[in-house]
Amino acid sequence: MIVVPKETPIIEELNSYYLNIEKLFQYYQGIIDAGCAFFQLPSSEGVVFFDAFNLINGTFKDKNTLVRGKEAIDLLFEEAKSKKILISIYEIPPEKIAFWANVANAEDLYKDLSTEFTDLEGLIRKMISDRLTGYVEVTFNSNDIALLFLHNGQVIGSVSAESKWQLVQTEKIQLDLVEKSRKIGAMLNVRRILIEQIAMNGAEKESANSANQTRSNGNAVNPPSKPEALPSDQGGRAKPLNIREMLQYLMLIYDKFISNNRKIHGDFDTILKRKFVEKVDKYEFLDPFTAEFKYANGRIEYSGRVEDARLATGLLECLSEIAAENDMQTWLDKSLWPLREKYASEIDFLKIKF
């Protein structure tokens, strides 16, 4: 199932026969902060989510196939070039784009709960209490389907066959779903979107003017100053910090951006090692030839003896320069919010300025 949040239509049912698809996206990336393009084909459909700098994620679906990510985007672009397709553009608030772009990547949390034993109203209350980011899928015994979306425990809307898959944002829809589930019965599935997945699926940087929008200082992350003391809880006990985990997450964000950006020459691993060589006199523990520090497949390994704070200083200085050299700052400003939220204690301890 493809979910298209049709909150604010910009233009609808453009015929791809008359369009240059790449230029279409470049144009709308220049006039709206974030949105999605809905592709309607005779026997299939698809959606591409984008912000001002990237094609974030895509989904393609026909009777037999469901394709996600960059492969789906490439497939939709090729289909649009060779077939007559109707394309509609919808604006999405920037703070919501990461959520909607990753609905297709949601993972199962609870499966096949029958309303015979599970009350939908109670389930929704639990998901609100658990601060779910994801959705509840309700498949009624009449085979109608409805999805109720939650972001950080807040209900943000619903789509259903009855609403013609238009996003509905009223309290009444929640009450209607509960009432209908009690009347005719339903099967319930809950799916969640992990915050680590959000804003990290950027597929391609296409904004023609993004280089001009880079901040004058060009720094994505200012290296941390010397930390003073570990943060503590109300009982005075030091809280455990996940500095290496935070660094790993940050490097994955850079990796995704660079690896999927056709305008940047070289892969992230090569660019990173080249930067390590430049910095080896200052940060000998990053020497790629001694291989104390390794990054591969989204994970870091470090076998040296340098403290995590010092390791962070070196890595963040390297990443900051890589961002400045590749015009990444403006994109990172909009993509680092999940990291800021999850690792607030580590960021505050290290005095990092994003």
VEXNU-662668 format. One record per residue (C-alpha): x, y, z; residue number from 1. Coordinates in nm, 4 decimals. Layout:
<rs>
+----------+----------+----------+-----+
!       c1 !       c2 !       c3 !   k !
+----------+----------+----------+-----+
!        X !        Y !        Z ! NUM !
...
+----------+----------+----------+-----+
</rs>
This chain:
<rs>
+----------+----------+----------+-----+
!       c1 !       c2 !       c3 !   k !
+----------+----------+----------+-----+
!   0.0000 !   0.0000 !   0.0000 !   1 !
!   0.1264 !   0.3460 !  -0.0911 !   2 !
!   0.0437 !   0.6333 !   0.1420 !   3 !
!   0.0318 !   0.9802 !  -0.0143 !   4 !
!  -0.0338 !   1.2669 !   0.2305 !   5 !
!  -0.2324 !   1.4978 !   0.0048 !   6 !
!  -0.2436 !   1.7831 !   0.2544 !   7 !
!  -0.1634 !   2.0777 !   0.0270 !   8 !
!  -0.1984 !   2.0206 !  -0.3488 !   9 !
!   0.0448 !   2.2276 !  -0.5556 !  10 !
!  -0.0469 !   2.0938 !  -0.8978 !  11 !
!  -0.2310 !   1.7771 !  -0.9971 !  12 !
!  -0.2381 !   1.5331 !  -1.2882 !  13 !
!   0.0425 !   1.6679 !  -1.5016 !  14 !
!   0.0998 !   1.4481 !  -1.8068 !  15 !
!   0.4566 !   1.3175 !  -1.8101 !  16 !
!   0.4524 !   1.3163 !  -2.1907 !  17 !
!   0.5158 !   1.6908 !  -2.1811 !  18 !
!   0.7624 !   1.6927 !  -1.8911 !  19 !
!   1.1325 !   1.6672 !  -1.8221 !  20 !
!   1.1152 !   1.4744 !  -1.4946 !  21 !
!   1.4529 !   1.5824 !  -1.3571 !  22 !
!   1.3772 !   1.9487 !  -1.4244 !  23 !
!   1.0285 !   1.9104 !  -1.2781 !  24 !
!   1.1778 !   1.8056 !  -0.9457 !  25 !
!   1.4486 !   2.0704 !  -0.9579 !  26 !
!   1.1810 !   2.3333 !  -1.0118 !  27 !
!   0.9577 !   2.2289 !  -0.7226 !  28 !
!   1.2569 !   2.1726 !  -0.4946 !  29 !
!   1.3293 !   2.5381 !  -0.5541 !  30 !
!   0.9837 !   2.6687 !  -0.4575 !  31 !
!   0.8677 !   2.4443 !  -0.1708 !  32 !
!   1.0641 !   2.3191 !   0.1297 !  33 !
!   0.9351 !   1.9618 !   0.1125 !  34 !
!   0.6717 !   1.7524 !  -0.0609 !  35 !
!   0.5899 !   1.4421 !  -0.2576 !  36 !
!   0.5137 !   1.3521 !  -0.6176 !  37 !
!   0.2399 !   1.0955 !  -0.6785 !  38 !
!   0.2788 !   0.8917 !  -1.0002 !  39 !
!  -0.0389 !   0.7357 !  -1.1407 !  40 !
!   0.0074 !   0.4649 !  -1.4050 !  41 !
!  -0.2660 !   0.2496 !  -1.5649 !  42 !
!  -0.1731 !  -0.0594 !  -1.3627 !  43 !
!   0.0643 !   0.0727 !  -1.0985 !  44 !
!   0.1470 !   0.3741 !  -0.8848 !  45 !
!   0.4321 !   0.5303 !  -0.6980 !  46 !
!   0.5418 !   0.8201 !  -0.4829 !  47 !
!   0.8665 !   1.0129 !  -0.4439 !  48 !
!   0.9304 !   1.2230 !  -0.1327 !  49 !
!   1.1672 !   1.5171 !  -0.1549 !  50 !
!   1.2946 !   1.8227 !   0.0255 !  51 !
!   1.4784 !   2.1234 !  -0.1134 !  52 !
!   1.8005 !   1.9269 !  -0.1525 !  53 !
!   1.7289 !   1.5563 !  -0.1868 !  54 !
!   1.5007 !   1.2912 !  -0.3213 !  55 !
!   1.4489 !   1.1322 !   0.0185 !  56 !
!   1.2640 !   0.8093 !  -0.0518 !  57 !
!   1.0345 !   0.6453 !  -0.3019 !  58 !
!   0.7914 !   0.3565 !  -0.3401 !  59 !
!   0.6653 !   0.1817 !  -0.6539 !  60 !
!   0.3820 !  -0.0718 !  -0.6536 !  61 !
!   0.2024 !  -0.2771 !  -0.9138 !  62 !
!   0.0002 !  -0.5986 !  -0.8892 !  63 !
!   0.3039 !  -0.8176 !  -0.8329 !  64 !
!   0.5830 !  -0.5912 !  -0.7111 !  65 !
!   0.6652 !  -0.3508 !  -0.4300 !  66 !
!   0.9910 !  -0.1579 !  -0.4684 !  67 !
!   1.1311 !   0.0971 !  -0.2243 !  68 !
!   1.4135 !   0.3471 !  -0.2016 !  69 !
!   1.6440 !   0.4619 !  -0.4795 !  70 !
!   1.5486 !   0.1672 !  -0.6988 !  71 !
!   1.1844 !   0.2806 !  -0.6861 !  72 !
!   1.2786 !   0.6402 !  -0.7702 !  73 !
!   1.4875 !   0.5317 !  -1.0704 !  74 !
!   1.2070 !   0.3030 !  -1.1867 !  75 !
!   0.9446 !   0.5793 !  -1.1645 !  76 !
!   1.1674 !   0.8241 !  -1.3512 !  77 !
!   1.2237 !   0.5741 !  -1.6311 !  78 !
!   0.8526 !   0.4920 !  -1.6500 !  79 !
!   0.7694 !   0.8630 !  -1.6699 !  80 !
!   1.0085 !   0.9092 !  -1.9616 !  81 !
!   0.8642 !   0.6251 !  -2.1673 !  82 !
!   0.4935 !   0.6247 !  -2.0750 !  83 !
!   0.2112 !   0.8699 !  -2.0237 !  84 !
!   0.1849 !   0.9075 !  -1.6494 !  85 !
!  -0.0144 !   1.1509 !  -1.4385 !  86 !
!   0.1998 !   1.3266 !  -1.1802 !  87 !
!   0.0680 !   1.5323 !  -0.8889 !  88 !
!   0.2763 !   1.7429 !  -0.6507 !  89 !
!   0.1780 !   1.7946 !  -0.2855 !  90 !
!   0.3494 !   2.0164 !  -0.0313 !  91 !
!   0.4388 !   1.8648 !   0.3071 !  92 !
!   0.5580 !   2.0673 !   0.6081 !  93 !
!   0.9356 !   2.0155 !   0.6483 !  94 !
!   0.8932 !   1.8903 !   1.0038 !  95 !
!   0.6677 !   1.6097 !   0.8744 !  96 !
!   0.8574 !   1.5003 !   0.5636 !  97 !
!   1.0822 !   1.2510 !   0.7456 !  98 !
!   0.7771 !   1.0778 !   0.8911 !  99 !
!   0.5848 !   1.0443 !   0.5653 ! 100 !
!   0.8915 !   0.9504 !   0.3641 ! 101 !
!   0.9540 !   0.6547 !   0.5937 ! 102 !
!   0.6017 !   0.5150 !   0.6344 ! 103 !
!   0.6872 !   0.2509 !   0.3746 ! 104 !
!   0.9850 !   0.1411 !   0.5878 ! 105 !
!   0.7829 !   0.0854 !   0.9049 ! 106 !
!   0.8446 !  -0.2411 !   1.0887 ! 107 !
!   0.5953 !  -0.4646 !   1.2671 ! 108 !
!   0.5434 !  -0.3972 !   1.6363 ! 109 !
!   0.2221 !  -0.5971 !   1.6952 ! 110 !
!   0.0629 !  -0.8277 !   1.4390 ! 111 !
!  -0.2783 !  -0.9856 !   1.3869 ! 112 !
!  -0.4552 !  -0.8579 !   1.6967 ! 113 !
!  -0.8248 !  -0.9414 !   1.6771 ! 114 !
!  -1.0757 !  -0.6924 !   1.8178 ! 115 !
!  -1.2401 !  -0.9973 !   1.9692 ! 116 !
!  -0.9618 !  -0.9817 !   2.2294 ! 117 !
!  -0.8066 !  -0.6344 !   2.1778 ! 118 !
!  -1.0092 !  -0.3151 !   2.1976 ! 119 !
!  -0.8974 !  -0.0594 !   1.9379 ! 120 !
!  -0.9586 !   0.2343 !   2.1696 ! 121 !
!  -0.7399 !   0.0781 !   2.4379 ! 122 !
!  -0.4696 !  -0.0024 !   2.1827 ! 123 !
!  -0.4630 !   0.3571 !   2.0603 ! 124 !
!  -0.4367 !   0.4815 !   2.4192 ! 125 !
!  -0.1398 !   0.2502 !   2.4761 ! 126 !
!   0.0320 !   0.3718 !   2.1593 ! 127 !
!  -0.0183 !   0.7322 !   2.2673 ! 128 !
!   0.1238 !   0.6491 !   2.6103 ! 129 !
!   0.4192 !   0.4661 !   2.4506 ! 130 !
!   0.4798 !   0.7719 !   2.2264 ! 131 !
!   0.4619 !   0.5624 !   1.9116 ! 132 !
!   0.5938 !   0.6997 !   1.5868 ! 133 !
!   0.4208 !   0.4841 !   1.3275 ! 134 !
!   0.0656 !   0.3756 !   1.2565 ! 135 !
!  -0.2161 !   0.1405 !   1.3494 ! 136 !
!  -0.3581 !  -0.0567 !   1.0559 ! 137 !
!  -0.7226 !  -0.1555 !   1.0953 ! 138 !
!  -0.8536 !  -0.4225 !   0.8568 ! 139 !
!  -1.2265 !  -0.4527 !   0.9139 ! 140 !
!  -1.4102 !  -0.7805 !   0.8654 ! 141 !
!  -1.5750 !  -0.6137 !   0.5660 ! 142 !
!  -1.2200 !  -0.5958 !   0.4146 ! 143 !
!  -1.2106 !  -0.2167 !   0.4366 ! 144 !
!  -0.8767 !  -0.0824 !   0.5565 ! 145 !
!  -0.7889 !   0.2284 !   0.7560 ! 146 !
!  -0.4561 !   0.3586 !   0.8847 ! 147 !
!  -0.4248 !   0.5812 !   1.1913 ! 148 !
!  -0.0936 !   0.7687 !   1.2048 ! 149 !
!   0.0887 !   0.8760 !   1.5205 ! 150 !
!   0.4032 !   1.0834 !   1.5571 ! 151 !
!   0.5725 !   1.0710 !   1.8961 ! 152 !
!   0.2406 !   0.9660 !   2.0497 ! 153 !
!   0.0338 !   1.2343 !   1.8798 ! 154 !
!  -0.2419 !   1.1300 !   1.6378 ! 155 !
!  -0.1715 !   1.3229 !   1.3176 ! 156 !
!  -0.4338 !   1.1821 !   1.0818 ! 157 !
!  -0.5920 !   0.8848 !   0.9139 ! 158 !
!  -0.6482 !   0.7492 !   0.5636 ! 159 !
!  -0.9034 !   0.4912 !   0.4555 ! 160 !
!  -1.1022 !   0.3626 !   0.1621 ! 161 !
!  -1.3965 !   0.5682 !   0.2874 ! 162 !
!  -1.1894 !   0.8885 !   0.2722 ! 163 !
!  -1.0645 !   0.7854 !  -0.0750 ! 164 !
!  -0.7164 !   0.7666 !   0.0807 ! 165 !
!  -0.7182 !   1.1376 !   0.1512 ! 166 !
!  -0.5553 !   1.2313 !   0.4806 ! 167 !
!  -0.8211 !   1.3177 !   0.7390 ! 168 !
!  -0.7157 !   1.5177 !   1.0459 ! 169 !
!  -1.0193 !   1.5327 !   1.2741 ! 170 !
!  -1.0856 !   1.3759 !   1.6130 ! 171 !
!  -1.4084 !   1.2249 !   1.4782 ! 172 !
!  -1.2255 !   0.9824 !   1.2498 ! 173 !
!  -1.0634 !   0.8131 !   1.5507 ! 174 !
!  -1.4004 !   0.7717 !   1.7187 ! 175 !
!  -1.5516 !   0.6390 !   1.3950 ! 176 !
!  -1.2779 !   0.3754 !   1.3620 ! 177 !
!  -1.3309 !   0.2562 !   1.7193 ! 178 !
!  -1.7076 !   0.2402 !   1.6766 ! 179 !
!  -1.6855 !   0.0526 !   1.3474 ! 180 !
!  -1.4316 !  -0.1954 !   1.4874 ! 181 !
!  -1.6663 !  -0.2769 !   1.7757 ! 182 !
!  -1.9618 !  -0.3120 !   1.5434 ! 183 !
!  -1.8222 !  -0.5397 !   1.2716 ! 184 !
!  -1.4856 !  -0.6528 !   1.4084 ! 185 !
!  -1.1349 !  -0.6029 !   1.2714 ! 186 !
!  -0.7769 !  -0.7244 !   1.2700 ! 187 !
!  -0.5190 !  -0.4788 !   1.4043 ! 188 !
!  -0.1523 !  -0.4353 !   1.3166 ! 189 !
!   0.0828 !  -0.1784 !   1.4672 ! 190 !
!   0.3947 !  -0.0660 !   1.2825 ! 191 !
!   0.6608 !   0.1716 !   1.3994 ! 192 !
!   0.9208 !   0.3935 !   1.2364 ! 193 !
!   1.2526 !   0.3886 !   1.4193 ! 194 !
!   1.4007 !   0.7314 !   1.4707 ! 195 !
!   1.7339 !   0.5982 !   1.3371 ! 196 !
!   1.5684 !   0.5447 !   0.9983 ! 197 !
!   1.4214 !   0.8914 !   0.9747 ! 198 !
!   1.5899 !   1.1433 !   0.7477 ! 199 !
!   1.8640 !   0.9004 !   0.6505 ! 200 !
!   1.7297 !   0.7584 !   0.3277 ! 201 !
!   1.8268 !   1.0500 !   0.1032 ! 202 !
!   1.8433 !   0.9189 !  -0.2498 ! 203 !
!   1.9897 !   1.1991 !  -0.4550 ! 204 !
!   2.0768 !   1.5666 !  -0.4279 ! 205 !
!   1.9186 !   1.7518 !  -0.7183 ! 206 !
!   1.8833 !   2.1110 !  -0.6039 ! 207 !
!   2.0522 !   2.3378 !  -0.8537 ! 208 !
!   2.1046 !   2.6177 !  -0.6069 ! 209 !
!   2.1961 !   2.4326 !  -0.2882 ! 210 !
!   2.5615 !   2.5280 !  -0.3142 ! 211 !
!   2.4672 !   2.8947 !  -0.2927 ! 212 !
!   2.2664 !   2.8314 !   0.0216 ! 213 !
!   2.5576 !   2.6917 !   0.2227 ! 214 !
!   2.6365 !   2.8918 !   0.5316 ! 215 !
!   2.9304 !   3.1213 !   0.5061 ! 216 !
!   3.1352 !   2.9326 !   0.7671 ! 217 !
!   3.0771 !   2.6030 !   0.5845 ! 218 !
!   3.0891 !   2.3956 !   0.9033 ! 219 !
!   2.8345 !   2.1230 !   0.9623 ! 220 !
!   2.9565 !   2.0381 !   1.3100 ! 221 !
!   3.1869 !   2.2457 !   1.5255 ! 222 !
!   3.4376 !   2.0195 !   1.7019 ! 223 !
!   3.3631 !   1.9930 !   2.0726 ! 224 !
!   3.5400 !   2.1923 !   2.3369 ! 225 !
!   3.6824 !   2.0124 !   2.6377 ! 226 !
!   3.4014 !   1.8531 !   2.8438 ! 227 !
!   3.3831 !   1.9516 !   3.2076 ! 228 !
!   3.1945 !   1.6764 !   3.3875 ! 229 !
!   2.9647 !   1.3866 !   3.3181 ! 230 !
!   2.5924 !   1.4694 !   3.3379 ! 231 !
!   2.4199 !   1.3186 !   3.6394 ! 232 !
!   2.0696 !   1.2175 !   3.7377 ! 233 !
!   1.8736 !   1.3575 !   4.0304 ! 234 !
!   2.0521 !   1.1205 !   4.2662 ! 235 !
!   2.3916 !   1.2531 !   4.1634 ! 236 !
!   2.4891 !   0.9372 !   3.9743 ! 237 !
!   2.6661 !   0.9737 !   3.6419 ! 238 !
!   2.4513 !   0.8904 !   3.3436 ! 239 !
!   2.5989 !   0.6519 !   3.0873 ! 240 !
!   2.6879 !   0.8223 !   2.7604 ! 241 !
!   2.6829 !   0.6599 !   2.4176 ! 242 !
!   2.9409 !   0.8786 !   2.2459 ! 243 !
!   3.0576 !   0.6123 !   2.0025 ! 244 !
!   2.7008 !   0.5228 !   1.9160 ! 245 !
!   2.6303 !   0.8908 !   1.8461 ! 246 !
!   2.9407 !   0.9158 !   1.6256 ! 247 !
!   2.8366 !   0.6021 !   1.4402 ! 248 !
!   2.4919 !   0.7471 !   1.3716 ! 249 !
!   2.6404 !   1.0769 !   1.2530 ! 250 !
!   2.8800 !   0.9010 !   1.0179 ! 251 !
!   2.5940 !   0.6971 !   0.8750 ! 252 !
!   2.4108 !   1.0204 !   0.7909 ! 253 !
!   2.7188 !   1.1479 !   0.6055 ! 254 !
!   2.7640 !   0.8110 !   0.4360 ! 255 !
!   2.4055 !   0.8074 !   0.3058 ! 256 !
!   2.4308 !   1.1605 !   0.1719 ! 257 !
!   2.7647 !   1.1215 !  -0.0059 ! 258 !
!   2.7074 !   0.7699 !  -0.1395 ! 259 !
!   2.3767 !   0.8716 !  -0.3009 ! 260 !
!   2.4903 !   1.2063 !  -0.4364 ! 261 !
!   2.5874 !   1.1992 !  -0.8010 ! 262 !
!   2.7522 !   1.5403 !  -0.7797 ! 263 !
!   3.0122 !   1.4234 !  -0.5271 ! 264 !
!   3.3040 !   1.2332 !  -0.6767 ! 265 !
!   3.4128 !   0.9373 !  -0.4684 ! 266 !
!   3.2461 !   0.7255 !  -0.2025 ! 267 !
!   3.2318 !   0.8165 !   0.1650 ! 268 !
!   3.4958 !   0.5629 !   0.2690 ! 269 !
!   3.7515 !   0.7070 !   0.0250 ! 270 !
!   3.6737 !   1.0678 !   0.1171 ! 271 !
!   3.6942 !   0.9857 !   0.4890 ! 272 !
!   4.0298 !   0.8062 !   0.4651 ! 273 !
!   4.1715 !   1.0897 !   0.2567 ! 274 !
!   4.0686 !   1.3332 !   0.5299 ! 275 !
!   4.2204 !   1.1074 !   0.7978 ! 276 !
!   4.5544 !   1.1197 !   0.6130 ! 277 !
!   4.5394 !   1.5006 !   0.6159 ! 278 !
!   4.4807 !   1.4977 !   0.9926 ! 279 !
!   4.7164 !   1.2184 !   1.0967 ! 280 !
!   4.9768 !   1.4525 !   1.2522 ! 281 !
!   4.7088 !   1.6001 !   1.4786 ! 282 !
!   4.5047 !   1.2847 !   1.5405 ! 283 !
!   4.7378 !   0.9889 !   1.5055 ! 284 !
!   4.4653 !   0.7499 !   1.6194 ! 285 !
!   4.2810 !   0.8143 !   1.2909 ! 286 !
!   4.5743 !   0.6946 !   1.0780 ! 287 !
!   4.4077 !   0.4678 !   0.8169 ! 288 !
!   4.7288 !   0.2645 !   0.7811 ! 289 !
!   4.7412 !   0.1562 !   1.1456 ! 290 !
!   4.3643 !   0.0938 !   1.1254 ! 291 !
!   4.2910 !   0.1539 !   1.4936 ! 292 !
!   3.9715 !   0.3210 !   1.3795 ! 293 !
!   3.7484 !   0.1543 !   1.1208 ! 294 !
!   3.4133 !   0.2468 !   0.9684 ! 295 !
!   3.2262 !   0.0057 !   0.7433 ! 296 !
!   2.8632 !  -0.0777 !   0.6679 ! 297 !
!   2.7294 !   0.1823 !   0.9083 ! 298 !
!   2.9369 !   0.0672 !   1.2074 ! 299 !
!   3.2532 !   0.1953 !   1.3737 ! 300 !
!   3.5236 !  -0.0053 !   1.5485 ! 301 !
!   3.8028 !   0.1437 !   1.7545 ! 302 !
!   4.0824 !  -0.0613 !   1.9121 ! 303 !
!   4.2988 !   0.2253 !   2.0407 ! 304 !
!   4.3275 !   0.3771 !   2.3876 ! 305 !
!   4.2170 !   0.7341 !   2.3242 ! 306 !
!   3.9190 !   0.8482 !   2.5313 ! 307 !
!   3.5853 !   0.8818 !   2.3522 ! 308 !
!   3.5832 !   1.2597 !   2.3944 ! 309 !
!   3.9179 !   1.2889 !   2.2139 ! 310 !
!   3.8001 !   1.0452 !   1.9471 ! 311 !
!   3.4908 !   1.2614 !   1.8975 ! 312 !
!   3.7043 !   1.5757 !   1.8600 ! 313 !
!   3.9051 !   1.4248 !   1.5767 ! 314 !
!   3.6143 !   1.2676 !   1.3941 ! 315 !
!   3.3948 !   1.5758 !   1.4167 ! 316 !
!   3.6711 !   1.7986 !   1.2840 ! 317 !
!   3.7093 !   1.5663 !   0.9850 ! 318 !
!   3.3355 !   1.5502 !   0.9222 ! 319 !
!   3.3035 !   1.9261 !   0.9549 ! 320 !
!   3.5613 !   1.9815 !   0.6829 ! 321 !
!   3.4069 !   1.7141 !   0.4597 ! 322 !
!   3.0709 !   1.8914 !   0.4907 ! 323 !
!   3.2212 !   2.2284 !   0.4030 ! 324 !
!   3.4018 !   2.0860 !   0.1012 ! 325 !
!   3.0866 !   1.9186 !  -0.0331 ! 326 !
!   2.8213 !   2.1868 !   0.0364 ! 327 !
!   2.6378 !   1.9722 !   0.2891 ! 328 !
!   2.5588 !   2.2274 !   0.5610 ! 329 !
!   2.2103 !   2.3375 !   0.4576 ! 330 !
!   2.0981 !   1.9785 !   0.4064 ! 331 !
!   2.2465 !   1.8723 !   0.7398 ! 332 !
!   2.0649 !   2.1530 !   0.9199 ! 333 !
!   1.7391 !   1.9798 !   0.8296 ! 334 !
!   1.8625 !   1.6228 !   0.8727 ! 335 !
!   2.0338 !   1.6188 !   1.2116 ! 336 !
!   1.7271 !   1.6757 !   1.4293 ! 337 !
!   1.6802 !   1.3051 !   1.5138 ! 338 !
!   2.0420 !   1.2877 !   1.6295 ! 339 !
!   2.0052 !   1.6062 !   1.8361 ! 340 !
!   1.6966 !   1.4614 !   2.0023 ! 341 !
!   1.8319 !   1.1144 !   2.0757 ! 342 !
!   2.1813 !   1.2153 !   2.1854 ! 343 !
!   2.1078 !   1.5422 !   2.3637 ! 344 !
!   2.3101 !   1.4385 !   2.6701 ! 345 !
!   2.6147 !   1.3435 !   2.4633 ! 346 !
!   2.5956 !   1.6648 !   2.2608 ! 347 !
!   2.5639 !   1.8762 !   2.5739 ! 348 !
!   2.8500 !   1.6922 !   2.7483 ! 349 !
!   3.0850 !   1.7329 !   2.4513 ! 350 !
!   2.9638 !   2.0926 !   2.3913 ! 351 !
!   2.9117 !   2.0232 !   2.0222 ! 352 !
!   2.7528 !   2.2989 !   1.8194 ! 353 !
!   2.5573 !   2.1763 !   1.5190 ! 354 !
+----------+----------+----------+-----+
</rs>
